Amino acid sequence: MTLDEIMMQTMANTKRQQEEIVTRARMDHELAQLMAYALNEPSKMPSPEEAYPFLRDFEPKEEPVPDWKKDQMELMLQAQKIKHARENK
């Protein structure tokens, strides 16, 4: 590595660490506010989604089931019904 590459990497690492510190400070401040609500006015305590809007991004999103998969499941169900009917004869 050249000196310029090392300096760029060092500056990038420093910037990333500063961003992490700022993010941590914001989260600590939000936590302190929520603790104040919990102690003083629990009835006005916001839900976690209201307090931390980014939580909505982590909710699992269901992918739509393709038509061929629905048809396959229906066909398998019909085959099971036929097999069960034949076994009961």
N, C-alpha and C positions, 0 to 999 in steps of 0.2 A: 504494500500500500504506500502511496505517496503521502507526503505531508498534507496536501490539500484534501485528499480522501479521508485521512484520519481526522482532520479538523471538521469536515462536513459531518462525519459520523458522530463526532463528539457533540457538535451543536444540535444534531437531530436527537441524540439521546437526552441532552439537557432539556430541549423543548418538550419532548415526550414526558419527562419526569415532571416538568412544571405543569403540563396539562393534567397529569394525574393528581398533582397536589391541589390544583384548582377544583377539579372534580370532587376530590375527597372533601375539601372545605365546603363545597356546596351541599354535599350529602350530609355532612355533619351539621350544617346549619338547618337543613330541612328536618333532620332528626331531632334537633333541639326544639324546633317549633312544634313538632308532633308530640314530644314529651310534655311541653307546656300545655298543649290541648288536653293530653291524657290526665294530667294532674289537676288542672284548673277547671276545664270545661269539657268533660268527656262527651257530652251530648253533641258538641259541635266538631268533634274529631272527624276529619275527612277520611274517606275510604283510601285504601292504599293506591288505587288507580288515580284518584284525584291528587294525592300527595306526590306520587311518582308516575307521571304520565307515560314514561318510557316502558312501564310494565305491560302496557297494552300491546307493544310490539313483540313481546315474548310469548303471547298466548298462541297455543298451537292452532294453526289454520288447517281446516280440513280441505283436502284436495277433492275436486269433484270426481266421482267414480265414472269411468268411461262406459259408454253404452255396451261395448263388447263384454265388459266385466259383468254388468248387470245381466246380460243375456246368458253368459256362462253360468252365473249363480242360479238363474231360473232353470236352466237346462239341468244342472246338477240336482236341484231340488226335485224336479219332475222325475229324474232317473231314480232318486232315492225312494220316492213314493211308489214307483212301479216295482222296484226291487222289493220293497216292504210288502206290497200287495201280493206279489208272487210267492213270497216266503210264507204268508199267512194262509195260502190255499191248502 
